[in-house]
Amino acid sequence: MGLTKTQIFTDQQNRLASIFRVLANPARIAILEYLSDQQGCICNDIVGEIGLAQPTVSQHLKELKHLGLIQGEISGKKICYCINHQKWMELQQQVQAFFKHSS
């Protein structure tokens, strides 16, 4: 069987593409901006700030959490979301390495 498209690229190229794919949505950028100013908040806080429906915000949070850029901690019946600072540092290093390599 032939190679898949992702197999012809480096792990770094595939990793950055996955990150940029998730970040390519303006709602996710807005969520990340909001979370960066908070110690933590629940989905309904984000819904009130962003103005999207709760199921839509939940789906965006799921994608951001799957990538590891945010983390969620169960607080009672709700999940309190916040930025995963370690992953943000890793992302920053990956993007800087990308721009160093391409210049």
N, CA, C and O atoms as a GROMACS GRO file, in nm:
protein
  412
    1MET      N    1   0.084  -0.117   0.000
    1MET     CA    2   0.000   0.000   0.000
    1MET      C    3   0.089   0.124   0.000
    1MET      O    4   0.199   0.120   0.056
    2GLY      N    5   0.045   0.233  -0.061
    2GLY     CA    6   0.123   0.356  -0.071
    2GLY      C    7   0.127   0.435   0.058
    2GLY      O    8   0.055   0.406   0.154
    3LEU      N    9   0.211   0.534   0.058
    3LEU     CA   10   0.224   0.622   0.173
    3LEU      C   11   0.104   0.714   0.185
    3LEU      O   12   0.047   0.757   0.084
    4THR      N   13   0.066   0.745   0.308
    4THR     CA   14  -0.034   0.848   0.326
    4THR      C   15   0.038   0.983   0.312
    4THR      O   16   0.160   0.990   0.324
    5LYS      N   17  -0.037   1.086   0.289
    5LYS     CA   18   0.023   1.217   0.272
    5LYS      C   19   0.104   1.260   0.393
    5LYS      O   20   0.210   1.322   0.378
    6THR      N   21   0.058   1.228   0.514
    6THR     CA   22   0.130   1.270   0.633
    6THR      C   23   0.263   1.197   0.649
    6THR      O   24   0.355   1.250   0.712
    7GLN      N   25   0.276   1.077   0.593
    7GLN     CA   26   0.399   1.000   0.608
    7GLN      C   27   0.516   1.058   0.529
    7GLN      O   28   0.631   1.026   0.558
    8ILE      N   29   0.489   1.142   0.432
    8ILE     CA   30   0.600   1.197   0.354
    8ILE      C   31   0.656   1.324   0.417
    8ILE      O   32   0.753   1.381   0.366
    9PHE      N   33   0.597   1.368   0.529
    9PHE     CA   34   0.644   1.487   0.598
    9PHE      C   35   0.705   1.448   0.733
    9PHE      O   36   0.679   1.339   0.785
   10THR      N   37   0.784   1.536   0.788
   10THR     CA   38   0.849   1.508   0.916
   10THR      C   39   0.746   1.513   1.030
   10THR      O   40   0.637   1.568   1.014
   11ASP      N   41   0.783   1.455   1.142
   11ASP     CA   42   0.696   1.461   1.260
   11ASP      C   43   0.670   1.606   1.300
   11ASP      O   44   0.558   1.642   1.335
   12GLN      N   45   0.774   1.688   1.293
   12GLN     CA   46   0.761   1.830   1.328
   12GLN      C   47   0.662   1.899   1.234
   12GLN      O   48   0.578   1.977   1.280
   13GLN      N   49   0.671   1.872   1.105
   13GLN     CA   50   0.579   1.934   1.009
   13GLN      C   51   0.435   1.890   1.036
   13GLN      O   52   0.343   1.972   1.031
   14ASN      N   53   0.414   1.763   1.064
   14ASN     CA   54   0.280   1.713   1.095
   14ASN      C   55   0.227   1.770   1.226
   14ASN      O   56   0.109   1.802   1.236
   15ARG      N   57   0.314   1.782   1.326
   15ARG     CA   58   0.273   1.837   1.455
   15ARG      C   59   0.230   1.983   1.441
   15ARG      O   60   0.126   2.023   1.492
   16LEU      N   61   0.311   2.062   1.371
   16LEU     CA   62   0.275   2.203   1.350
   16LEU      C   63   0.147   2.217   1.268
   16LEU      O   64   0.065   2.304   1.297
   17ALA      N   65   0.130   2.133   1.168
   17ALA     CA   66   0.008   2.139   1.087
   17ALA      C   67  -0.116   2.111   1.174
   17ALA      O   68  -0.219   2.176   1.158
   18SER      N   69  -0.104   2.014   1.264
   18SER     CA   70  -0.216   1.983   1.354
   18SER      C   71  -0.248   2.101   1.445
   18SER      O   72  -0.365   2.135   1.466
   19ILE      N   73  -0.146   2.164   1.498
   19ILE     CA   74  -0.165   2.280   1.585
   19ILE      C   75  -0.230   2.394   1.507
   19ILE      O   76  -0.328   2.453   1.552
   20PHE      N   77  -0.175   2.424   1.391
   20PHE     CA   78  -0.227   2.535   1.312
   20PHE      C   79  -0.369   2.508   1.263
   20PHE      O   80  -0.449   2.601   1.249
   21ARG      N   81  -0.402   2.382   1.238
   21ARG     CA   82  -0.538   2.346   1.196
   21ARG      C   83  -0.637   2.379   1.307
   21ARG      O   84  -0.744   2.434   1.280
   22VAL      N   85  -0.602   2.347   1.430
   22VAL     CA   86  -0.690   2.377   1.543
   22VAL      C   87  -0.698   2.528   1.565
   22VAL      O   88  -0.806   2.581   1.594
   23LEU      N   89  -0.586   2.598   1.551
   23LEU     CA   90  -0.584   2.742   1.575
   23LEU      C   91  -0.643   2.823   1.460
   23LEU      O   92  -0.660   2.944   1.473
   24ALA      N   93  -0.674   2.760   1.349
   24ALA     CA   94  -0.725   2.831   1.232
   24ALA      C   95  -0.870   2.874   1.245
   24ALA      O   96  -0.927   2.930   1.151
   25ASN      N   97  -0.931   2.850   1.358
   25ASN     CA   98  -1.071   2.886   1.379
   25ASN      C   99  -1.078   3.009   1.469
   25ASN      O  100  -1.025   3.007   1.580
   26PRO      N  101  -1.142   3.118   1.423
   26PRO     CA  102  -1.146   3.240   1.504
   26PRO      C  103  -1.216   3.223   1.638
   26PRO      O  104  -1.183   3.293   1.734
   27ALA      N  105  -1.311   3.132   1.647
   27ALA     CA  106  -1.378   3.109   1.776
   27ALA      C  107  -1.278   3.050   1.876
   27ALA      O  108  -1.281   3.086   1.994
   28ARG      N  109  -1.192   2.962   1.830
   28ARG     CA  110  -1.092   2.904   1.920
   28ARG      C  111  -0.989   3.008   1.963
   28ARG      O  112  -0.943   3.006   2.077
   29ILE      N  113  -0.955   3.096   1.873
   29ILE     CA  114  -0.864   3.206   1.909
   29ILE      C  115  -0.929   3.293   2.016
   29ILE      O  116  -0.865   3.330   2.114
   30ALA      N  117  -1.056   3.326   1.997
   30ALA     CA  118  -1.129   3.407   2.096
   30ALA      C  119  -1.135   3.337   2.231
   30ALA      O  120  -1.119   3.400   2.335
   31ILE      N  121  -1.158   3.208   2.230
   31ILE     CA  122  -1.162   3.130   2.354
   31ILE      C  123  -1.026   3.134   2.423
   31ILE      O  124  -1.017   3.156   2.544
   32LEU      N  125  -0.921   3.114   2.347
   32LEU     CA  126  -0.786   3.117   2.404
   32LEU      C  127  -0.752   3.255   2.460
   32LEU      O  128  -0.689   3.265   2.565
   33GLU      N  129  -0.791   3.359   2.390
   33GLU     CA  130  -0.767   3.495   2.440
   33GLU      C  131  -0.841   3.517   2.571
   33GLU      O  132  -0.786   3.574   2.665
   34TYR      N  133  -0.964   3.473   2.577
   34TYR     CA  134  -1.043   3.488   2.699
   34TYR      C  135  -0.980   3.409   2.814
   34TYR      O  136  -0.965   3.461   2.925
   35LEU      N  137  -0.944   3.284   2.787
   35LEU     CA  138  -0.885   3.201   2.892
   35LEU      C  139  -0.750   3.255   2.939
   35LEU      O  140  -0.714   3.238   3.055
   36SER      N  141  -0.677   3.320   2.850
   36SER     CA  142  -0.546   3.371   2.890
   36SER      C  143  -0.556   3.482   2.994
   36SER      O  144  -0.459   3.511   3.064
   37ASP      N  145  -0.673   3.545   3.004
   37ASP     CA  146  -0.696   3.650   3.103
   37ASP      C  147  -0.764   3.599   3.230
   37ASP      O  148  -0.793   3.677   3.320
   38GLN      N  149  -0.789   3.469   3.237
   38GLN     CA  150  -0.862   3.411   3.350
   38GLN      C  151  -0.774   3.311   3.424
   38GLN      O  152  -0.684   3.251   3.365
   39GLN      N  153  -0.801   3.293   3.551
   39GLN     CA  154  -0.738   3.185   3.628
   39GLN      C  155  -0.802   3.051   3.589
   39GLN      O  156  -0.738   2.946   3.593
   40GLY      N  157  -0.927   3.057   3.552
   40GLY     CA  158  -1.004   2.940   3.513
   40GLY      C  159  -1.149   2.980   3.502
   40GLY      O  160  -1.194   3.073   3.569
   41CYS      N  161  -1.223   2.912   3.418
   41CYS     CA  162  -1.365   2.942   3.405
   41CYS      C  163  -1.437   2.821   3.348
   41CYS      O  164  -1.375   2.729   3.294
   42ILE      N  165  -1.568   2.823   3.359
   42ILE     CA  166  -1.650   2.714   3.308
   42ILE      C  167  -1.701   2.751   3.169
   42ILE      O  168  -1.691   2.866   3.126
   43CYS      N  169  -1.756   2.654   3.101
   43CYS     CA  170  -1.804   2.672   2.964
   43CYS      C  171  -1.905   2.786   2.953
   43CYS      O  172  -1.899   2.865   2.858
   44ASN      N  173  -1.998   2.796   3.048
   44ASN     CA  174  -2.100   2.901   3.040
   44ASN      C  175  -2.041   3.041   3.048
   44ASN      O  176  -2.094   3.134   2.988
   45ASP      N  177  -1.930   3.057   3.121
   45ASP     CA  178  -1.860   3.186   3.123
   45ASP      C  179  -1.813   3.222   2.982
   45ASP      O  180  -1.824   3.336   2.938
   46ILE      N  181  -1.759   3.122   2.915
   46ILE     CA  182  -1.707   3.144   2.779
   46ILE      C  183  -1.822   3.172   2.683
   46ILE      O  184  -1.811   3.258   2.596
   47VAL      N  185  -1.932   3.099   2.699
   47VAL     CA  186  -2.050   3.122   2.615
   47VAL      C  187  -2.096   3.267   2.629
   47VAL      O  188  -2.125   3.332   2.529
   48GLY      N  189  -2.101   3.317   2.752
   48GLY     CA  190  -2.143   3.455   2.776
   48GLY      C  191  -2.047   3.556   2.714
   48GLY      O  192  -2.090   3.662   2.669
   49GLU      N  193  -1.920   3.524   2.712
   49GLU     CA  194  -1.820   3.615   2.659
   49GLU      C  195  -1.813   3.609   2.506
   49GLU      O  196  -1.807   3.714   2.440
   50ILE      N  197  -1.814   3.491   2.450
   50ILE     CA  198  -1.794   3.472   2.306
   50ILE      C  199  -1.923   3.493   2.228
   50ILE      O  200  -1.921   3.549   2.118
   51GLY      N  201  -2.036   3.450   2.285
   51GLY     CA  202  -2.163   3.468   2.216
   51GLY      C  203  -2.202   3.354   2.124
   51GLY      O  204  -2.290   3.369   2.040
   52LEU      N  205  -2.136   3.240   2.140
   52LEU     CA  206  -2.174   3.122   2.062
   52LEU      C  207  -2.257   3.030   2.150
   52LEU      O  208  -2.256   3.042   2.272
   53ALA      N  209  -2.328   2.938   2.088
   53ALA     CA  210  -2.410   2.842   2.162
   53ALA      C  211  -2.320   2.750   2.246
   53ALA      O  212  -2.206   2.724   2.210
   54GLN      N  213  -2.375   2.703   2.357
   54GLN     CA  214  -2.299   2.618   2.448
   54GLN      C  215  -2.244   2.492   2.380
   54GLN      O  216  -2.128   2.458   2.403
   55PRO      N  217  -2.324   2.420   2.298
   55PRO     CA  218  -2.267   2.302   2.232
   55PRO      C  219  -2.150   2.336   2.139
   55PRO      O  220  -2.055   2.259   2.126
   56THR      N  221  -2.157   2.453   2.075
   56THR     CA  222  -2.048   2.495   1.986
   56THR      C  223  -1.923   2.524   2.067
   56THR      O  224  -1.814   2.481   2.030
   57VAL      N  225  -1.938   2.597   2.176
   57VAL     CA  226  -1.823   2.628   2.262
   57VAL      C  227  -1.764   2.498   2.318
   57VAL      O  228  -1.642   2.482   2.323
   58SER      N  229  -1.850   2.407   2.360
   58SER     CA  230  -1.803   2.278   2.413
   58SER      C  231  -1.720   2.203   2.310
   58SER      O  232  -1.617   2.143   2.344
   59GLN      N  233  -1.762   2.205   2.185
   59GLN     CA  234  -1.687   2.136   2.080
   59GLN      C  235  -1.550   2.202   2.059
   59GLN      O  236  -1.450   2.133   2.042
   60HIS      N  237  -1.547   2.334   2.060
   60HIS     CA  238  -1.418   2.404   2.046
   60HIS      C  239  -1.327   2.375   2.165
   60HIS      O  240  -1.207   2.354   2.147
   61LEU      N  241  -1.383   2.372   2.286
   61LEU     CA  242  -1.304   2.340   2.405
   61LEU      C  243  -1.248   2.198   2.394
   61LEU      O  244  -1.134   2.173   2.433
   62LYS      N  245  -1.328   2.107   2.343
   62LYS     CA  246  -1.284   1.969   2.325
   62LYS      C  247  -1.162   1.963   2.232
   62LYS      O  248  -1.066   1.892   2.261
   63GLU      N  249  -1.166   2.036   2.122
   63GLU     CA  250  -1.054   2.038   2.027
   63GLU      C  251  -0.929   2.098   2.090
   63GLU      O  252  -0.819   2.046   2.073
   64LEU      N  253  -0.946   2.207   2.162
   64LEU     CA  254  -0.831   2.273   2.227
   64LEU      C  255  -0.773   2.184   2.337
   64LEU      O  256  -0.652   2.178   2.357
   65LYS      N  257  -0.861   2.115   2.409
   65LYS     CA  258  -0.815   2.026   2.515
   65LYS      C  259  -0.745   1.904   2.456
   65LYS      O  260  -0.643   1.859   2.508
   66HIS      N  261  -0.799   1.850   2.348
   66HIS     CA  262  -0.737   1.735   2.281
   66HIS      C  263  -0.595   1.769   2.236
   66HIS      O  264  -0.505   1.685   2.245
   67LEU      N  265  -0.575   1.889   2.189
   67LEU     CA  266  -0.442   1.934   2.147
   67LEU      C  267  -0.352   1.961   2.267
   67LEU      O  268  -0.230   1.962   2.254
   68GLY      N  269  -0.412   1.982   2.383
   68GLY     CA  270  -0.335   2.004   2.505
   68GLY      C  271  -0.311   2.150   2.537
   68GLY      O  272  -0.243   2.181   2.635
   69LEU      N  273  -0.367   2.241   2.456
   69LEU     CA  274  -0.344   2.384   2.480
   69LEU      C  275  -0.421   2.435   2.601
   69LEU      O  276  -0.383   2.535   2.662
   70ILE      N  277  -0.529   2.366   2.636
   70ILE     CA  278  -0.602   2.400   2.758
   70ILE      C  279  -0.618   2.272   2.838
   70ILE      O  280  -0.601   2.161   2.788
   71GLN      N  281  -0.652   2.291   2.964
   71GLN     CA  282  -0.681   2.176   3.049
   71GLN      C  283  -0.809   2.204   3.126
   71GLN      O  284  -0.845   2.320   3.150
   72GLY      N  285  -0.876   2.098   3.163
   72GLY     CA  286  -1.001   2.112   3.236
   72GLY      C  287  -0.997   2.031   3.363
   72GLY      O  288  -0.954   1.916   3.364
   73GLU      N  289  -1.041   2.093   3.470
   73GLU     CA  290  -1.044   2.026   3.599
   73GLU      C  291  -1.188   2.021   3.647
   73GLU      O  292  -1.259   2.122   3.645
   74ILE      N  293  -1.232   1.904   3.689
   74ILE     CA  294  -1.370   1.889   3.734
   74ILE      C  295  -1.387   1.961   3.867
   74ILE      O  296  -1.312   1.940   3.963
   75SER      N  297  -1.490   2.047   3.871
   75SER     CA  298  -1.524   2.122   3.991
   75SER      C  299  -1.673   2.103   4.014
   75SER      O  300  -1.755   2.175   3.956
   76GLY      N  301  -1.709   2.008   4.100
   76GLY     CA  302  -1.851   1.975   4.118
   76GLY      C  303  -1.903   1.906   3.994
   76GLY      O  304  -1.849   1.804   3.950
   77LYS      N  305  -2.009   1.963   3.936
   77LYS     CA  306  -2.067   1.907   3.814
   77LYS      C  307  -2.014   1.976   3.689
   77LYS      O  308  -2.056   1.943   3.578
   78LYS      N  309  -1.923   2.070   3.705
   78LYS     CA  310  -1.874   2.148   3.592
   78LYS      C  311  -1.724   2.128   3.575
   78LYS      O  312  -1.656   2.081   3.666
   79ILE      N  313  -1.675   2.163   3.458
   79ILE     CA  314  -1.533   2.158   3.430
   79ILE      C  315  -1.480   2.301   3.424
   79ILE      O  316  -1.535   2.385   3.352
   80CYS      N  317  -1.375   2.327   3.498
   80CYS     CA  318  -1.312   2.459   3.498
   80CYS      C  319  -1.192   2.453   3.403
   80CYS      O  320  -1.099   2.375   3.425
   81TYR      N  321  -1.195   2.534   3.298
   81TYR     CA  322  -1.091   2.533   3.196
   81TYR      C  323  -0.988   2.643   3.220
   81TYR      O  324  -1.020   2.750   3.271
   82CYS      N  325  -0.864   2.613   3.183
   82CYS     CA  326  -0.758   2.713   3.189
   82CYS      C  327  -0.651   2.679   3.086
   82CYS      O  328  -0.650   2.569   3.030
   83ILE      N  329  -0.563   2.773   3.061
   83ILE     CA  330  -0.452   2.753   2.968
   83ILE      C  331  -0.354   2.653   3.028
   83ILE      O  332  -0.326   2.657   3.148
   84ASN      N  333  -0.304   2.563   2.945
   84ASN     CA  334  -0.198   2.470   2.985
   84ASN      C  335  -0.065   2.540   2.952
   84ASN      O  336  -0.018   2.534   2.838
   85HIS      N  337  -0.006   2.604   3.051
   85HIS     CA  338   0.112   2.688   3.028
   85HIS      C  339   0.231   2.609   2.975
   85HIS      O  340   0.310   2.662   2.896
   86GLN      N  341   0.247   2.485   3.016
   86GLN     CA  342   0.357   2.403   2.966
   86GLN      C  343   0.343   2.380   2.815
   86GLN      O  344   0.441   2.392   2.741
   87LYS      N  345   0.222   2.347   2.771
   87LYS     CA  346   0.199   2.326   2.627
   87LYS      C  347   0.217   2.455   2.549
   87LYS      O  348   0.266   2.454   2.436
   88TRP      N  349   0.178   2.569   2.610
   88TRP     CA  350   0.197   2.698   2.542
   88TRP      C  351   0.345   2.725   2.520
   88TRP      O  352   0.384   2.776   2.415
   89MET      N  353   0.428   2.692   2.620
   89MET     CA  354   0.572   2.712   2.606
   89MET      C  355   0.628   2.622   2.496
   89MET      O  356   0.711   2.665   2.416
   90GLU      N  357   0.580   2.498   2.492
   90GLU     CA  358   0.624   2.406   2.386
   90GLU      C  359   0.583   2.457   2.249
   90GLU      O  360   0.661   2.451   2.154
   91LEU      N  361   0.460   2.506   2.238
   91LEU     CA  362   0.411   2.561   2.112
   91LEU      C  363   0.497   2.680   2.069
   91LEU      O  364   0.534   2.691   1.952
   92GLN      N  365   0.527   2.768   2.162
   92GLN     CA  366   0.609   2.884   2.131
   92GLN      C  367   0.746   2.840   2.079
   92GLN      O  368   0.796   2.896   1.982
   93GLN      N  369   0.806   2.741   2.141
   93GLN     CA  370   0.937   2.691   2.098
   93GLN      C  371   0.928   2.628   1.959
   93GLN      O  372   1.017   2.648   1.876
   94GLN      N  373   0.821   2.554   1.932
   94GLN     CA  374   0.805   2.490   1.802
   94GLN      C  375   0.789   2.594   1.691
   94GLN      O  376   0.848   2.580   1.584
   95VAL      N  377   0.711   2.697   1.718
   95VAL     CA  378   0.689   2.801   1.617
   95VAL      C  379   0.818   2.880   1.595
   95VAL      O  380   0.851   2.913   1.481
   96GLN      N  381   0.890   2.911   1.701
   96GLN     CA  382   1.017   2.982   1.687
   96GLN      C  383   1.117   2.898   1.607
   96GLN      O  384   1.188   2.951   1.521
   97ALA      N  385   1.123   2.769   1.634
   97ALA     CA  386   1.212   2.681   1.559
   97ALA      C  387   1.173   2.677   1.412
   97ALA      O  388   1.259   2.674   1.324
   98PHE      N  389   1.044   2.676   1.386
   98PHE     CA  390   0.995   2.676   1.248
   98PHE      C  391   1.043   2.801   1.174
   98PHE      O  392   1.094   2.792   1.062
   99PHE      N  393   1.026   2.919   1.236
   99PHE     CA  394   1.065   3.042   1.170
   99PHE      C  395   1.216   3.056   1.158
   99PHE      O  396   1.263   3.115   1.061
  100LYS      N  397   1.292   3.004   1.253
  100LYS     CA  398   1.438   3.004   1.242
  100LYS      C  399   1.482   2.918   1.125
  100LYS      O  400   1.571   2.955   1.048
  101HIS      N  401   1.416   2.803   1.113
  101HIS     CA  402   1.452   2.708   1.008
  101HIS      C  403   1.414   2.759   0.869
  101HIS      O  404   1.485   2.733   0.772
  102SER      N  405   1.304   2.832   0.860
  102SER     CA  406   1.256   2.875   0.728
  102SER      C  407   1.317   3.008   0.684
  102SER      O  408   1.294   3.051   0.571
  103SER      N  409   1.392   3.074   0.770
  103SER     CA  410   1.450   3.204   0.729
  103SER      C  411   1.592   3.192   0.680
  103SER      O  412   1.652   3.292   0.642
   0.00000   0.00000   0.00000
